């Protein structure tokens, strides 16, 4: 007797990524993002209330990562979870050099999005584009 109920109807950015404070990260090809664009499996915007999401995109296809489950040291995986890790690491690196922005998440998000490389795709697919740490550091 289970009933299937669609969430967000025809919008594909749902909770918690649709929160204004969240940085929603879509996935792109790791070696040729300009050629291949946004990954087919990456959620696209807008949010159900019409806001631009995802915020940006990062490598999320066939990414080597640690594997705690199989006993192997690494495994290859694809997904927005892989892309999100890239942006988290980039923000950690940024804050290690620009410590004055620690405790200012809204400003850090603004700096991140102002310094992305536009990939020439629909904004509701790529957001601001691919983050660029060097541009972020140079701008601050």
LODOTOR-381322 format. One record per atom (N, C-alpha, C, O): y negated, z, x negated; residue in three letters. Coordinates in steps of 0.2 Angstrom, whole numbers, padded with zeros to 4 digits, always signed. Layout:
YZXALA;...
END
This chain:
+0006+0000-0004UNK;+0000+0000+0000UNK;-0006+0000-0004UNK;-0011+0002-0002UNK;-0006-0003-0010UNK;-0012-0003-0014UNK;-0016-0009-0012UNK;-0014-0014-0010UNK;-0023-0008-0012UNK;-0028-0013-0010UNK;-0032-0015-0016UNK;-0035-0010-0020UNK;-0032-0021-0018UNK;-0036-0024-0023UNK;-0044-0025-0021UNK;-0045-0028-0016UNK;-0048-0021-0024UNK;-0055-0022-0023UNK;-0059-0025-0029UNK;-0059-0022-0034UNK;-0063-0030-0028UNK;-0067-0033-0033UNK;-0072-0028-0035UNK;-0076-0026-0031UNK;-0073-0028-0042UNK;-0079-0024-0044UNK;-0084-0029-0047UNK;-0083-0034-0050UNK;-0091-0027-0045UNK;-0096-0031-0047UNK;-0096-0038-0044UNK;-0100-0043-0046UNK;-0092-0039-0039UNK;-0091-0046-0036UNK;-0090-0051-0041UNK;-0086-0051-0045UNK;-0095-0056-0041UNK;-0094-0061-0046UNK;-0098-0060-0053UNK;-0099-0065-0057UNK;-0101-0054-0054UNK;-0104-0053-0060UNK;-0098-0050-0065UNK;-0094-0047-0062UNK;-0099-0051-0071UNK;-0093-0049-0076UNK;-0095-0043-0080UNK;-0091-0041-0084UNK;-0102-0041-0080UNK;-0104-0035-0084UNK;-0104-0029-0080UNK;-0108-0029-0075UNK;-0099-0025-0081UNK;-0098-0019-0077UNK;-0100-0013-0081UNK;-0102-0013-0086UNK;-0098-0007-0078UNK;-0099+0000-0081UNK;-0095+0000-0087UNK;-0089-0002-0086UNK;-0097+0004-0092UNK;-0103+0006-0093UNK;-0108+0002-0097UNK;-0114+0003-0098UNK;-0106-0005-0098UNK;-0110-0009-0102UNK;-0116-0011-0098UNK;-0121-0013-0102UNK;-0116-0011-0092UNK;-0122-0013-0088UNK;-0128-0008-0088UNK;-0133-0009-0085UNK;-0127-0002-0091UNK;-0132+0003-0091UNK;-0138+0000-0096UNK;-0136-0003-0101UNK;-0144+0002-0094UNK;-0150-0001-0098UNK;-0149+0002-0105UNK;-0151-0001-0110UNK;-0147+0008-0106UNK;-0147+0011-0112UNK;-0141+0009-0117UNK;-0142+0010-0123UNK;-0136+0006-0114UNK;-0130+0004-0118UNK;-0132-0003-0121UNK;-0136-0007-0119UNK;-0129-0004-0127UNK;-0129-0010-0130UNK;-0123-0014-0129UNK;-0118-0012-0132UNK;-0123-0019-0125UNK;-0117-0022-0123UNK;-0116-0028-0128UNK;-0121-0032-0129UNK;-0110-0029-0131UNK;-0109-0033-0136UNK;-0104-0038-0134UNK;-0098-0037-0132UNK;-0106-0045-0134UNK;-0101-0050-0133UNK;-0098-0052-0139UNK;-0100-0050-0144UNK;-0093-0057-0138UNK;-0089-0059-0144UNK;-0090-0066-0146UNK;-0091-0070-0142UNK;-0090-0067-0152UNK;-0091-0074-0155UNK;-0086-0075-0160UNK;-0083-0071-0163UNK;-0085-0082-0162UNK;-0080-0084-0168UNK;-0083-0081-0174UNK;-0089-0081-0176UNK;-0078-0078-0178UNK;-0080-0074-0184UNK;-0083-0079-0190UNK;-0087-0077-0194UNK;-0081-0085-0190UNK;-0083-0089-0196UNK;-0088-0095-0194UNK;-0092-0097-0198UNK;-0087-0097-0188UNK;-0092-0103-0185UNK;-0095-0101-0178UNK;-0094-0104-0174UNK;-0099-0096-0178UNK;-0102-0094-0172UNK;-0107-0099-0169UNK;-0107-0100-0163UNK;-0110-0103-0173UNK;-0115-0108-0171UNK;-0111-0114-0168UNK;-0113-0118-0164UNK;-0105-0115-0171UNK;-0101-0121-0169UNK;-0097-0119-0162UNK;-0097-0123-0157UNK;-0094-0114-0162UNK;-0089-0112-0156UNK;-0093-0108-0151UNK;-0090-0107-0145UNK;-0098-0104-0153UNK;-0102-0101-0148UNK;-0098-0094-0145UNK;-0095-0091-0149UNK;-0099-0092-0139UNK;-0097-0086-0136UNK;-0089-0087-0135UNK;-0087-0092-0132UNK;-0085-0082-0136UNK;-0078-0082-0135UNK;-0077-0083-0127UNK;-0081-0080-0123UNK;-0071-0086-0126UNK;-0070-0088-0119UNK;-0068-0081-0115UNK;-0070-0081-0109UNK;-0066-0076-0119UNK;-0064-0070-0115UNK;-0070-0065-0115UNK;-0069-0060-0112UNK;-0075-0066-0118UNK;-0081-0062-0118UNK;-0085-0062-0111UNK;-0086-0067-0108UNK;-0086-0056-0109UNK;-0089-0055-0102UNK;-0096-0058-0102UNK;-0100-0058-0108UNK;-0098-0061-0097UNK;-0105-0064-0097UNK;-0109-0061-0091UNK;-0107-0057-0087UNK;-0116-0061-0092UNK;-0120-0058-0087UNK;-0122-0063-0082UNK;-0120-0069-0081UNK;-0127-0061-0078UNK;-0131-0055-0078UNK;-0127-0049-0075UNK;-0122-0050-0073UNK;-0131-0043-0075UNK;-0128-0038-0072UNK;-0129-0039-0064UNK;-0132-0044-0062UNK;-0126-0035-0060UNK;-0126-0036-0053UNK;-0133-0035-0050UNK;-0134-0038-0045UNK;-0138-0032-0054UNK;-0145-0032-0051UNK;-0149-0037-0055UNK;-0155-0037-0055UNK;-0146-0042-0059UNK;-0149-0047-0062UNK;-0152-0046-0069UNK;-0156-0051-0071UNK;-0151-0041-0072UNK;-0153-0040-0079UNK;-0149-0044-0084UNK;-0143-0045-0083UNK;-0152-0045-0090UNK;-0149-0049-0095UNK;-0144-0044-0099UNK;-0146-0039-0101UNK;-0138-0046-0099UNK;-0132-0043-0102UNK;-0128-0049-0104UNK;-0127-0053-0100UNK;-0124-0049-0109UNK;-0124-0044-0115UNK;-0130-0044-0118UNK;-0134-0048-0118UNK;-0131-0039-0122UNK;-0137-0038-0126UNK;-0137-0043-0133UNK;-0142-0045-0134UNK;-0131-0043-0136UNK;-0131-0047-0142UNK;-0123-0049-0142UNK;-0119-0047-0138UNK;-0122-0053-0147UNK;-0115-0055-0149UNK;-0113-0054-0156UNK;-0118-0054-0160UNK;-0107-0053-0158UNK;-0104-0052-0164UNK;-0097-0054-0165UNK;-0094-0055-0160UNK;-0095-0055-0171UNK;-0088-0057-0172UNK;-0083-0053-0169UNK;-0083-0047-0170UNK;-0079-0057-0165UNK;-0074-0053-0161UNK;-0067-0057-0160UNK;-0063-0055-0157UNK;-0066-0062-0164UNK;-0060-0066-0163UNK;-0056-0066-0170UNK;-0059-0067-0175UNK;-0050-0064-0169UNK;-0045-0063-0175UNK;-0048-0059-0180UNK;-0049-0061-0186UNK;-0050-0053-0179UNK;-0053-0048-0183UNK;-0047-0044-0186UNK;-0044-0041-0182UNK;-0047-0043-0193UNK;-0042-0039-0196UNK;-0045-0031-0195UNK;-0051-0030-0197UNK;-0040-0027-0193UNK;-0043-0020-0192UNK;-0037-0015-0193UNK;-0031-0018-0194UNK;-0038-0009-0194UNK;-0033-0004-0195UNK;-0028-0004-0189UNK;-0030-0005-0184UNK;-0022-0003-0191UNK;-0017-0002-0185UNK;-0013+0005-0186UNK;-0009+0005-0190UNK;-0015+0009-0181UNK;-0012+0016-0182UNK;-0005+0016-0178UNK;-0001+0021-0178UNK;-0003+0011-0174UNK;+0003+0011-0170UNK;+0009+0008-0173UNK;+0015+0011-0171UNK;+0009+0003-0177UNK;+0015+0000-0179UNK;+0017+0002-0186UNK;+0023+0000-0188UNK;+0013+0006-0189UNK;+0015+0007-0196UNK;+0012+0002-0201UNK;+0012+0004-0207UNK;+0010-0003-0199UNK;+0007-0008-0204UNK;+0000-0006-0205UNK;-0003-0002-0201UNK;-0003-0008-0211UNK;-0009-0005-0212UNK;-0015-0009-0208UNK;-0020-0006-0206UNK;-0014-0015-0207UNK;-0019-0019-0203UNK;-0015-0024-0198UNK;-0009-0025-0199UNK;-0019-0026-0193UNK;-0017-0031-0188UNK;-0023-0035-0186UNK;-0029-0033-0187UNK;-0022-0041-0184UNK;-0027-0045-0181UNK;-0028-0044-0174UNK;-0023-0044-0170UNK;-0034-0044-0171UNK;-0035-0043-0164UNK;-0041-0046-0162UNK;-0046-0048-0167UNK;-0042-0048-0156UNK;-0048-0051-0153UNK;-0050-0047-0147UNK;-0046-0044-0144UNK;-0057-0047-0146UNK;-0060-0044-0141UNK;-0067-0041-0142UNK;-0069-0041-0148UNK;-0070-0039-0137UNK;-0077-0037-0137UNK;-0077-0030-0141UNK;-0082-0028-0143UNK;-0071-0026-0141UNK;-0071-0020-0144UNK;-0071-0021-0152UNK;-0074-0017-0156UNK;-0069-0027-0154UNK;-0069-0029-0161UNK;-0077-0031-0163UNK;-0079-0029-0168UNK;-0080-0034-0158UNK;-0087-0036-0159UNK;-0091-0030-0159UNK;-0096-0029-0163UNK;-0090-0025-0155UNK;-0094-0019-0154UNK;-0094-0015-0161UNK;-0099-0012-0163UNK;-0088-0015-0164UNK;-0087-0011-0170UNK;-0092-0014-0176UNK;-0095-0011-0180UNK;-0093-0021-0176UNK;-0097-0024-0180UNK;-0105-0022-0179UNK;-0108-0020-0184UNK;-0107-0021-0173UNK;-0114-0019-0172UNK;-0114-0012-0173UNK;-0120-0010-0176UNK;-0109-0008-0172UNK;-0110-0001-0173UNK;-0110+0000-0181UNK;-0114+0004-0183UNK;-0107-0003-0185UNK;-0107-0003-0192UNK;-0114-0005-0195UNK;-0117-0002-0199UNK;-0116-0011-0192UNK;-0123-0013-0194UNK;-0128-0008-0192UNK;-0133-0007-0196UNK;-0128-0005-0186UNK;-0133+0000-0185UNK;-0132+0007-0189UNK;-0137+0010-0191UNK;-0126+0008-0191UNK;-0125+0014-0196UNK;-0128+0012-0203UNK;-0132+0016-0206UNK;-0128+0006-0205UNK;-0131+0004-0211UNK;-0138+0004-0211UNK;-0142+0006-0215UNK;-0141+0001-0205UNK;-0148+0001-0204UNK;-0151+0008-0204UNK;-0156+0010-0208UNK;-0148+0013-0201UNK;-0150+0020-0200UNK;-0149+0024-0207UNK;-0153+0028-0208UNK;-0145+0021-0211UNK;-0144+0025-0218UNK;-0150+0023-0222UNK;-0151+0027-0227UNK;-0153+0017-0221UNK;-0159+0015-0225UNK;-0165+0016-0221UNK;-0171+0017-0225UNK;-0165+0017-0215UNK;-0172+0018-0211UNK;-0171+0024-0207UNK;-0170+0024-0201UNK;-0170+0030-0211UNK;-0168+0036-0208UNK;-0174+0039-0203UNK;-0172+0043-0198UNK;-0180+0036-0203UNK;-0185+0038-0199UNK;-0184+0036-0191UNK;-0187+0038-0187UNK;-0179+0032-0190UNK;-0177+0029-0184UNK;-0171+0033-0181UNK;-0170+0032-0175UNK;-0169+0038-0184UNK;-0163+0042-0182UNK;-0166+0046-0176UNK;-0172+0049-0177UNK;-0163+0047-0170UNK;-0165+0050-0164UNK;-0170+0046-0160UNK;-0173+0049-0155UNK;-0170+0040-0162UNK;-0175+0035-0158UNK;-0170+0029-0155UNK;-0172+0023-0157UNK;-0165+0030-0151UNK;-0161+0025-0149UNK;-0164+0019-0146UNK;-0162+0013-0147UNK;-0169+0020-0142UNK;-0172+0015-0138UNK;-0176+0010-0143UNK;-0176+0004-0143UNK;-0179+0013-0148UNK;-0183+0009-0153UNK;-0178+0005-0158UNK;-0179+0000-0159UNK;-0172+0009-0159UNK;-0167+0005-0163UNK;-0164-0001-0160UNK;-0163-0006-0163UNK;-0163+0000-0153UNK;-0160-0006-0149UNK;-0165-0011-0149UNK;-0164-0017-0150UNK;-0172-0009-0148UNK;-0177-0014-0148UNK;-0177-0018-0155UNK;-0178-0024-0155UNK;-0177-0015-0161UNK;-0177-0018-0167UNK;-0171-0022-0168UNK;-0171-0028-0171UNK;-0165-0020-0166UNK;-0159-0024-0166UNK;-0160-0031-0162UNK;-0159-0036-0165UNK;-0162-0030-0156UNK;-0163-0036-0152UNK;-0168-0041-0154UNK;-0168-0047-0153UNK;-0174-0038-0157UNK;-0179-0042-0159UNK;-0177-0046-0166UNK;-0181-0051-0167UNK;-0172-0045-0169UNK;-0170-0048-0175UNK;-0163-0051-0175UNK;-0160-0051-0180UNK;-0162-0054-0170UNK;-0155-0057-0169UNK;-0156-0065-0170UNK;-0162-0067-0169UNK;-0151-0068-0172UNK;-0151-0075-0173UNK;-0149-0078-0167UNK;-0143-0077-0164UNK;-0153-0083-0164UNK;-0152-0086-0158UNK;-0146-0091-0159UNK;-0147-0095-0164UNK;-0141-0091-0156UNK;-0136-0096-0157UNK;-0136-0102-0152UNK;-0132-0107-0152UNK;-0142-0103-0148UNK;-0143-0108-0144UNK;-0139-0109-0138UNK;-0138-0114-0135UNK;-0136-0103-0136UNK;-0132-0103-0130UNK;-0136-0100-0124UNK;-0141-0097-0125UNK;-0133-0100-0118UNK;-0136-0097-0112UNK;-0137-0089-0114UNK;-0133-0086-0117UNK;-0143-0087-0112UNK;-0145-0080-0114UNK;-0140-0075-0110UNK;-0139-0070-0112UNK;-0137-0077-0104UNK;-0133-0073-0101UNK;-0126-0073-0104UNK;-0121-0069-0101UNK;-0125-0077-0109UNK;-0118-0077-0113UNK;-0119-0074-0119UNK;-0115-0070-0122UNK;-0125-0075-0123UNK;-0126-0073-0130UNK;-0131-0067-0130UNK;-0132-0064-0136UNK;-0135-0065-0125UNK;-0140-0060-0125UNK;-0145-0063-0130UNK;-0147-0069-0130UNK;-0147-0058-0135UNK;-0152-0060-0140UNK;-0149-0064-0146UNK;-0153-0067-0150UNK;-0143-0065-0146UNK;-0139-0068-0151UNK;-0136-0064-0156UNK;-0134-0058-0154UNK;-0135-0066-0162UNK;-0131-0062-0167UNK;-0135-0058-0171UNK;-0140-0060-0174UNK;-0134-0051-0172UNK;-0138-0047-0176UNK;-0139-0049-0183UNK;-0134-0052-0186UNK;-0144-0047-0186UNK;-0146-0049-0193UNK;-0149-0043-0197UNK;-0155-0041-0196UNK;-0145-0039-0200UNK;-0147-0033-0204UNK;-0152-0034-0208UNK;-0157-0030-0209UNK;-0152-0039-0212UNK;-0158-0041-0217UNK;-0164-0041-0214UNK;-0169-0039-0216UNK;-0164-0045-0208UNK;-0171-0046-0204UNK;-0173-0039-0201UNK;-0179-0038-0201UNK;-0168-0035-0199UNK;-0170-0028-0196UNK;-0173-0024-0202UNK;-0178-0021-0201UNK;-0171-0024-0208UNK;-0173-0020-0213UNK;-0180-0023-0215UNK;-0185-0019-0217UNK;-0181-0030-0216UNK;-0187-0033-0218UNK;-0193-0031-0213UNK;-0198-0031-0214UNK;-0191-0031-0206UNK;-0196-0030-0201UNK;-0198-0023-0200UNK;-0203-0021-0197UNK;-0195-0018-0204UNK;-0196-0011-0203UNK;-0198-0009-0210UNK;-0200-0003-0211UNK;
END
